[in-house]
């Protein structure tokens, strides 16, 4: 380890003035080759990390800081010689997701002090970034990010084109409408950051070996046991795959394959000679997303690249080099980006270009990085797929993954980045190749709310897909499953609707209003087949016993009853939120959100005893689910089943197998996931078309129509229903969102999370799920809230919205979100009481404009049973009650 440390130090000190993309192999004098041949790997370690780029070294650094030092890091080539070596070296905190902002902000602080900590120069210079807007929509997008950065504690401001010209006189600003300035962003040499992290880890006892190739991971009974390399075996309990673009193939090389959906694309940037008056080292970085380019200072000249509309995927067949040698220049391909650069900086016309660098970057199916533990192999962790933001995320991502390994969970909610949001269905090479060709341009495309990917679609569909499509269904995709958003009536212009993308009132407003009205007054059908469905059965009481331990509500209910319950972790937070029907004494039917299919299965498998008398089966594909919502649903079902369906015969939250039409064995449940009356029908897949046709035929006289998920969202949000993955996550507990009645602390046996909830009950909660009704908001003219908007109480930031929808009943926008109580003196969190919520004056910040809002802890729809005009409604008197 000492040899390795001194070698790292000598490499870093001998580093030439240029950053990592210049050939620095000569600087290494090939010292490692001889050493690599003579070195013997240790026979065992607690952790083996694969990959010596910024991700692998960051994980090693953070694990060693947290006291885990029995670690071996293996690199197949040389340290920092993959994407890390060629990275453009821009650290940017302006991100769409809060978790990404936090990761980048932490990375910024870490790299800032790394030189001091390790003695290795990293080339860190705080330059700031300027994000340009050529259109009003882009400016709105920047204003939304700006609001979010400000409350996260990252300085940033919206500035005028004139101010841009002052900060960067060489820029042509005539086509700009505004910009965002983030003064604390930085540039840094990513290869040197990786070496500094490796050096610090090495000093803490981590052993690092380069030129060592991992052949495959050894797995026994679903648990990592070691790695097989070209220099022998190492036994280990944990393996971390930080192999960058090789992560996908390495994942598939085990006996038990681990699916890591990512794919490489070529990424180009050019380097110029210094300008006549060389640029200052602290010249701001420019991001001109509408022009698809970024520009930074590089040794007095320019480094500029971008994300073109027609990317070039690479290595689809998997044949790629150990280290990334410079791939072919392609000036024809780069030409649109070069034109964009010359429009933005006309003075560059005469400047000599040194070279066009082409290096692969990895992208993922949803533009978010991948981290976490594999759902199929315990102890197998992944950190990869950075979508060209590896440097910005490296520090924070390494920290969260290290926390995950040491404590069992990270300190922030990272569900958006969790490997388990994907299943094996996203690992087809064809899917990945097509999807990353869409993802790479999207990085700079304008992202308005509720956009959908166009590639990799129609992968998982309900048997009713063609029937619904023919009736005007417009589709969205969740976990590969097609779900209807809304249904376009025959007289509407389809094309205009498809292309309308806006931050304001959307074109589907009236369509969804009609669907909501039908749910309230007649009956609607929503195909909800995408929900995750599991069956748990046993020969004796094993199923009941394990479910009582895994879930917080009491599942020892009479046969036929349905229980809403959380599947909690040790901290009392929601790993899953689901409904469970007791089908028989020894059989349970569990319904969870669509994107829980992999995560929930892994959690159940991890905690269920290995017992042949206990069976867990994923039956998602066996059933088509139809949601019949509305007061006339009961009439439709009565007529189709010749059975009384009124509440005295069929109480709420009840489940019964019935015949519907000619079809037998339909599981009918009196619940709708919206708070409205109605029934869920779980139909064996071969009967789906028959039952749907019968329901539509009989329902005609009751005014039946199809509806989609947008109507469902409006209904559930106005009824204050929280959804997992949007409102609830692993760090929110039932007591924080008013679900005490769904927790049975005294059910006679222990359950996961019980201790934490008992403590919380005693000490009080530090955040509270709250419903906000926007007061002075004009639906037609003002920007709409979507999610992630900052919430202010008496002028002080207290949290962010988690979801929102227009309530057609209240004729107001409704936002849901969590309110915290940050002490004005210390900034520490304090207990949030009902009184604290009720006594505040609230505002919701939408793209920098604050709208007044009324806070409620209970839904208020009942007060609006009869409709009144907006002007007449005095909301104030309702909220005092």
N, C-alpha and C positions, 0 to 999 in steps of 0.2 A: 504494500500500500504506500510506503514511504517513497519507493522508487517511482510509483505511478504519480504521486503528488509532485515530486520534483520535476518529472518529465512534463507534466501539465504546465507547471510554472514556467519551465524553459520555453515551451511552445508559445505560451502567451507572451512572454517577454521578447522572444525573437520575432514575434508577429510584425510584419511590415506595416507601414502606416495605413495601407488599404484594408478595408473590411474583408469579410470572409470569402467574397466571390472571386478574389484574386487567388491564383494558384499558390497555396502556401505549403504544398507538400515538400518543396525544397527546404523550407524552413524547419522541417521536422527531421531532415537528414536520415529519414527511414530508420530512426532509432528503434521504433516499435517492432519492426519486422523480426529482427534477431531475437528481441525479448519475447515476442509472441510465440516463437517456436520453442523457446526454452522454458516458458512459464507453465507451471502445472496448476490447473484450476482446483479450488477447494472442493472437497468431496460433498460438503453440504453447506447450506445457508438458510436463513429464515426466509429471505426474499431474493428472487432473481429478477432483475429488470432487463428487458431486451430493448436496446436502442440508446445510442449515445448522443442523441440530438437534444434540443432544448427541453422536450417533454421528459425523456428518461432521466436527464440530469436533474431536472426540477423535482421529480418524484424522489430521487435518491437524496437530494439536498434536504427536502422537507421531512422525509422519514427519519433521516439522521438527526435533524433538529428536534424531532419528537421522541428521540431516545431509542429508535430502532437502528442498530448499526451492523447487525449480522446480515449484510446486504452485498450481493454481487451484481455489478452492472456489466452487461456484455454488449459489445458493438461489433457488427460483422465487418465493418471497414475501419475508418478512423473516426475518432470523436468529432462530432459537429460537422460531418462531411456529407450529410444528406440535404434535405430541404433547408435545414438550419443554416448551412453554409451559404446558400444562395439567397436567403431571405432578404427582402429589401430593407429590413431594419427599422421599420416604422412602428412605433408604439402608439396606438390610438385607443382612447377610452370611449369614444362616441359609438355606442352599440345600441341595437334595438332592444335587447333583453336586459333587465336589471341584473341578472346573474352574470351576464357577460361584462357589463359595466364594472361590476364588483371585482371580477377576475382581472380585468385589464388595469383597474386602479391599483389593486394589490401588486400586480407585476411591475407597474410603474414605480411604486415605492420601493419594491425589492431591488430592482435593477439600479435604482438611484444610489443605494447604499452598498451595493455589491463590491464595488472597487475598493471602498474603505475596508470592508470585511475581509477581502481575499488578497488585496494587493495586486489584482489583475486588472489591467485597463480594459474597460468594456466599450469605450467610445460613447458613453452616455452623454447626450446633450439635450437639454430641455429646449425644444424649438417652438412648441405649440403647433396646432393644426388649424387650418382654415377650410371649412367645408362650404363649397360654393353652391348657390341655387340659381339655375337659369329659368325656373318656372315657379309659379305660386305654390303648386302642389309640393314641389321639392322643399320650398321654404316652410310649408306647414309641417312636413315630415321632420325637418331640422328643428322646428320649434318644439315639437313633441319630444324629441330626443333631448333638447336643451332643458326643458322642464324637468325631465327625469334625471339628467346629470346634476342639475342644481340641488335637488333634494337628496341625491346620493352623496353630496359633499364634493363633487368635482366641479371646479370653476369653469364656467362657459357662458357665452353671451351671443345673442343675435346681433349682427352688425350690418351696416349699410355697404353697398358697393364702394362708396367713397372711402370708407374706413379700410376696406380690403386693399384699395390702391395705396393707401398710406402704409399699411403693414407690408405690402409686397409690390413695390412700384413697377416691377417688370411684367405684371399681369395685365392682360386686356380685360377690363371689367364692364365693357359697354353693354353686354348682353345679360348681366346679372340682375336679379331682383333683391338679393340679400345674401347673407352668409352666416355661418356659425363659427365663432372663434373659441377654441379650447386651448388656453395658454399653457397648460402643464403637460401636454403630450410631448413625446420625446422621440429622438432617433438613437439607435444603439447598434453595435455590431453583434448580431445574434450569435455568431460562432463564438465570440469571446465571452458572451453571457453564459453560453453552455459550458465553456471551459472553466469559467469562474465558479459556476454551480458545482461542476464536477470536482474542482479543486477543494472547495469547502466541504463537500460530501466526503471526499477522500481523507481530508484531515480529521473528519469525525469517525473514520473507521470503515467507510464503504470501500470495497475492493472493486477496481475497474479494470476490465480487460478488453482491449480492442482486437480486431482481426480474428474474432471468434464467432462462428456462425451457429445459431441455434437451429437444430434440425427438426425437432418436435418437442412438445410438452408431454410429460408422462402423467397420466391420469389413472386413478384407481378409485372405484366406487364413487365417481362423480366429484373427486377431490384432487387438486394438484398434488403430485408427489415429487416431481423433479423435472429437470430439463436434460435433453440429450443434445450435446454440441459436437462440433467436429474435433473437439479436443477432450472429449469424455463427458461423463454425467455429473450433474450436481443435484443432490436431493434438496427439495425445498418445500415449504408449506404455501408460499405465495409466489405467483408469477405475475409480472406486470408487462403487458404488451404495449410498448411505446415505439413500435416499429414503423411509424409513419405510413408511407404508401405500401409498405410490405406487411402491414398489420392484417389486412384481409387474408392474404395467403397463409401467413403464419397461423392465423386463427383456424383455417381449414385443415392445417397439417396434423392436428391431434387425432387420436382415435375417436374422441368425442368432439366433433368440430364446434368451434365457437364462431358464430356469425358476426362479423364486424363490417357493416356495410359502408365502404368508402371506395373511391376510385380517383385515379390521378388524371389531371389535365396538364397540358403544357401551359406555362405561364411566362410571359415575355416582359422584359423591361430593358431600356437602353441606358447606356452611360455615356456622358459627353466629356470632352476636355473642359478645363476651367473656363469660365467666362472672362472677357477682357478685364472687367473688374470682378474678381472671383467672388462668388456668393459668400456671405458671412456664414460661419458654422452654425449660428442660431437662426438662420433663415427658416421661416415657418414651412411646414409640410402642407401641400395643397391637395385637397381631394375634390375633384371636379366630376361628381358622379354622373351628371347629365352628359358630360363629355366622355365618360367611362374611363377617366385616367386619374392617377395620382402623381405628384411631383415632389421630390425632396432634394435638398442640397447633397452633393456628393463631391467632397474634396474641391469645393469651389465651382464645380460644374453641376450637372443635373443628372439625377436618376429618375426615370419616369416609366411607369408601366400602367397596366389597366386590365379590365375584364371585358374582353370583346364579346360581341353578340354571337359569334360562331366559334366557340372554343374547340380545341383539338384534344379529345380524350386520348390517353396513352396507356400502354401496358395492359390492355384489356385481357390479352391472353396470359398475362403474368410474367412475360419474359422481360426482366429489367435488371439494370446493373446494380452491383453492390453499393457503389457510391454513385452519386449522380454526376457523371461527367457532363460537360456542357453539351446539351443536345443541339441539333441543327438550328442555325439562324433561319428565320422565315420572314423576310422583309415584306413580302406581299401580304402575308397574314397580319403583320403589325401596322400596315399602312394607315388604316382608319384611326388607330390610336395616335400615330405620329401626326396625322393631319389635325387631330383634336388638340394635341400638344402645341403645334405651331400656331393654331388659332388663339390659344390661351396665352402663349408667350412668343409673339411674332419675332422678337430679337434672336431667337434661337436659329432662325433660317441660316445664318452664316456660321453657326457653331459646328465644330468637327465632332462627329459621333465616334466614340472609341469602339463600342461593340454593342450588339444586341444579345442579351443574356436570355437563355431559354432554360427554365428549370421546372420540373413537375411540382405541382401542389396537389394535395388531396382534398376532395370535397365529399360531403355526405348527402344523403337523400333529402334532408330538410334544412341544410345550411347551418346546422348547429353541430358543435363538436361532440365526440363520443367519449364518455367516461363511465367508470363503474365496474361492478362485478358481473361476470358472465352468469346468465340464468341457468346454464347447464353444467358448469364446472365451478365448484366452490374454491375460492382462493385464486381464481384467474381474473385479474383486473386489467382494464384497458384504458389507455388515454391516447387518442389519435383522432384524425379527421378534422383538422383545424380550419378548413375552408379559407386558407390564406391568412389566418390571424394567429398563427402559432406563437409568434413573438409576444403579441399583446396578451394572449391567454396563458402563456407558459407558466409564469409564476403562480398565478391564482389557481389554475387547473391542477398543477402539481401539489399545491397546498391542500385543495379539497380532496384529491385522491388519497393523499397521505393520511388525512383525517379519517377518511372512509375506512382505510385499512386498519388503522390503529384503534379507532373508537367504534367502528362498525357503522358509522354514518358521518357525513360531512356537516360542517357548521351552518351551511346554507341549504335552501331547497334547490336541488340540482336536477329535478325530474326532467326538465326540458333538455338536459344533456345526457340523461341516463341511457346506457346501452340497451336497457330493457324496454325502452320505448319502441325498439325495433324487434321484429321476429326474423325467423329464417326466410320469411317471404320477401324481405328486402335484400337478400344476398345473391339474387340472380345477376350474373355478369351483364346480361343484356339490359336488365332494368337499371343497374348502376351506370352503365355507359350512357344510356339515354337520359337518365335523370341528371347526371352531373353536367351534361351539355346544356341543360336548362338552368341548373343551380348557379353555375359560374357567372353567367351574365346577370342573374338575379341579384348578385351581391351589390351591384351598382344600380340595378333597376329601381324605380320608385315602388315602394311597397305600401299600397293602400290597405286598409283593413279588409280581412276576409278574401284575400286572393287565394287561388288554388293552383297547385301544380298541374301542368298540362300533360307531362310525360308519366309513364308508368301507371296509367289509369286503367280502370275496368279489370282490375286484377281479382278482387273479391267482390262478388255481386250477389244480391238476393235473387231467388228464382223469379221475383216479380219485376226485375230490372227492366226488361223490354216492355212490359205492360205499362209501367210507370213512365218510362222514357217516351213512349208513344203519346202519353197524356200530358206531355209538356214538362216533365220533371227536369230541374236543373240540379247538377250533382256537385257534391263536395266529397273529399276523400278523408277517411280517418283510419289509420293503421291498415292502409291498403283496401279498406272497404268503401264502396260507393254508397253515399247516403243522400237522399233528396234534400235540397235546401228549401225549395218552394216549387210550385207548379205554375207555369206560364199559361194563362188562359189563351184560347185559340186566337183572340183578336189582338194580342200584343205583338210588338215587333221583337222577335227573338234576338236578332243580331245586336240591336241597340242595347238590350239588356246584358248580353254577354260581355259587351265591351265597356259598359259603364263602370268606371272605377273612380271612386271619389272618397274624400274625407267628410263630405257633407251628406245630406239626405240621399240615400240610394234609390235607384229606380224601382227596386222591388218593394218599396214601402207599401204601396196600395195593394199589391198582390198578397203580401203577408198579412196585411190588415184584414182582408177578406177571409183568409184562412183562420186567423185568430177569432174573428167574429163567428165563424161557423163552429169552431170548437166551443164557444161560449153558448151558442144559441141552438145548435142542431147536433151534428156529429161529423167528426173528421177521422180519417185513417192515416196514420203515419207508419211507414215501414221502418222498424227499429231492429232489424235482423243483426246489425253489427254488434250489438251488446255481447259482451263476453258471458258465456254460460257454462258453468261447471256443475257436475253432479257428484256428491259425496255419499257413498253407501258403505254399509258394514254388515257383518253377520250378527254382531251383538250391539252393545252400546258404544262401540269405539267411535263412530262418526259423531254422535252427540258430544262425547267427552272431548274430542279434539277441537270441535267447533266452539264449545263453551270456553276452551282455553284460548282460542285464536280470536274470538270476537267479543265485543264489549257488551252487547245486549244479551238477554236471556233467550237461548234458542230451545229451551225445554218447554215448548208450547204445544198445544193440541195439534194433531195432524190437520193439515189444511190451512194453518195460519202462516202469515208472512211477517217477517221481522226485518225492519230497517236497522242496519247495524254497521259499525265501523270495524275494520281489521286494523288494529293499532300496533305501533311499535313500543319499545320500552319507555319512550318519552311521552307516550299517550297520543302521538300524532297519527294521522290517517295514512296507513299504507294502502288502504283501499276503502271505499264506501260502497256498500252493496245492499241488496235485498235478498233474503234467504227464505224460501218456502219449504215447510216441512211436508214432504210428499207422503211419508209413512214413518213409522217408528224409527226406522233405520236408514232413511234416505232423505237427502236434502238437495234442493235445487237453488243454485246461487247465481244471481245476476249482477254483473259488474260493468263498469264503463268499458267502451270498446278498446281503449289503449291499455287496459289492465291485463290483456290476455297473457302476455309473457311475464310481466312483473308479478301478478297475483299467483300464477301457476308456480313460479320459482319460490315465492314466499311460503305457499302452502307445502310444497315439496320439502323445503328446508326445515319446516317445523313439524311435519307429520311423522309419526314413528314409522319405521320400516315394519309394517304389519300386513301380512297377506290377507287378513280379514277386513282390511280397510281399503276402499277403492276410490280414487279420485279420477274423474273422467272429464275431458274437455268436450262438451257437446255443442259448442258454438255453431258448428256447421250443420248440426242435425235439425235445428229449429229455425223457422222463419218467425219473426216476432212482429205482430201487428198491434199498434196502439190505437184503440178506439176511444177518442176523447169527445166528451160532450154529453149534454143531458139526454139526448136520444139514443146514446149507445146502448142503454138498457133495453130499449124497444127493439133495436136491430137484433141483439143477441137472443132475446126472448123468442122472437119470431123464428130465428134460425135453429134454436135448440129445443123448442117446445118445453122450456123449463123456466120457472119464475126466477127473474134476476134482480128483483127489488131488494133493497137493503135488509129487510127482515129475513129474506131467504138467502141472500148472498151479501154478508156484511163486508165492510171495508177491510182491506188487507187480508183477503181470503183467497185460497187457491183450490180449484176443483178441476178434475179431468172430465171433459164433457164431449158430446158430439156437437159439431157445428156444421149444418148442412148434412152432406153424406159422410163427412169425415169424422172418424173417432179419435179419441186420445189427445184431444186439444187441451192444453193446460190453460185454463182461463183464470186470470188474476184480477181482483178488483183494486187496481192501482194504475196510475198513468204517468208517474214521474214529473207531474206538473202541478199537482194540487187540485186539478179539475176532476170532475167525476168521469168515470169510464172504466175500461178494462184493457189489460194486456192479454193478447192471445199468443201462446207459444205453440206453433203448428209444426208437426213433423213435415220435413221439407217437401215430401212428395205430394202433400195435400195443399201446399201453399196457394197455388194458382186457383184451385177449386174454392177454397175458403174465401180468398180475396174476391173472386167473382161473385160468390153468393152474397157476401157482405155488401158489395157495391150495388147489386141488383135490389136486394131487400131495402138497402138504405136510401134508395132514390126518393122514395116517398117522404123520407124524413130529412131530405136536403143534404145528403151525404156528399162529401168531396174529399179529395186527397189533400194532405198538408205535408209540410216539410219541417226540417229542424229549426229554421228561423222562427217559425210560429211557436214551436216547442220552447225555444229559448225565451221568447217574449213572455210566454205564460209562466215558465218556471221562475224567471227573475222577478216578475211582479208579485209572485207568491213567496219570494224570499227563499227559494230552494237553492241550496249550495250544491255545486257539482264538483266531483273530484277531478283534479288535474287543472281546473280553472280556479276554483275558489278554495278548495281543500287540498292540502298537501301533507307531506310527512312531518311538517313542523306545526301543523294546526291541530288542535285537540277538540273533541266534542264540546267541552265546556266553554271554549272560546267562540263557538258559533251557535250557542243556544240549543244544544242537542242533549241536554242532561237526561231527558226522558228516554233517549236511545241507549243510555248506559245504565247497566244494573250492577252498581258497585257491591250490592249485597246479594248476589245471586247464589251464594252458597259455595262458590269456588273461585279460585284465582284465575285471572286472565292477563294476557300480555298488555302492559300499560296501566294496570289497575293502581299500582303504587304511585305512579306519576299523577294519575287523576285524583287520587285521595289527597295528595300533597297540594295539587292545584286547587282542589275544592276548599282546602283549609286556608291557603295563602292568597287566593284570588287569581284572576287571569290578567295577563299583561298585554293582551290584545283582544278585540271584540269584533265579531263579524257584524257589520252594520249595513242597513239599506239606506240609500240616499235618493231623494226625489229632487230632480233639478227644478229650480223655481223660475229663474229669469232666463230660460233657455228657449230660443226660437227654433223649433224643429226644422223649419223650412230654410232658415237663413244661416244659422250658426253651425260651427263644426260639431260633429257628433262625438260623444265619448264612446270608446270601444273597450279598452282595458288598459291598466297600467297608468292611469291618470293620477297625479298626486292629489291627496286629500288634505285640506287645511282646516284646522279647528281654531277659531279665534286668531286667525292669521299665522298659526304655527303648523308646520308640516307634521302630520300624524300617521300617514300610511298611503297606500295606493289602492286604486280600484282593481278588482280581480275579474269582473265581468260586468257587462251592462247591456241594456236593451231598451227599446222604446216600448212603453206600456200603452197599448191602445185603449185599455180600460181607464187608466189614470190620465191619459193624454199628456203624459210627461215622460221624460227619460228617467229610467231607474238605473242606478249604479250600485253594485255590491262591492264591499271591500272591508279591510280590517283597519280598525282605529287603535293606535298605540297611544301611550301616555308618556312622552319624553319629558323628563324633568327639565325645567327651564334653566336651573342652576347647573346641574351636573351633566345633563344629557342622558342620564341613566333612565331605563324604563321603570315606570311605576305601575301600580295596579290600576286597571280600568274598571270602573264601576258603572252601573246603569245610570247613576246620577251624572257621572262624568260625561257619558254619551249625551244624555238629554239636555245638559246645560250648555252645550257648545253651540257656536254659530259656525256653520260649515260652508266651505267652498270647494269645488272640484276644478282643477286646473286643466283645461283642454288647450294644448299648444300655446301656453303662455297667457291665455285668457281665463280668468277665474269666474265661475258661475256659482251663484248661491244655491245651497241645497239644504233640504230638511233631512235630519237623521232619524231613522226608525229602527227599533229592535224587533218589530213585528210587522207582518204585511198589512197593508191598509186597504186592500182592494174592496173589502166588504163595505167600506164607507162610500164607495162610488157605485153602489148597485144600480142606482138610476143615473143616467148620464146627464152631466150639466156642462154648459159651455165653459171653456177654460177661464174666460174673464170673470165668470161668476164664482169660480171656486176659490174660497178663502182657505188656503191650506193651513194657515197659521192656527186656526181654531182646532184643526184635527190633531195637530202635533202636540198640543198642550195636554191631550188626553192620555 
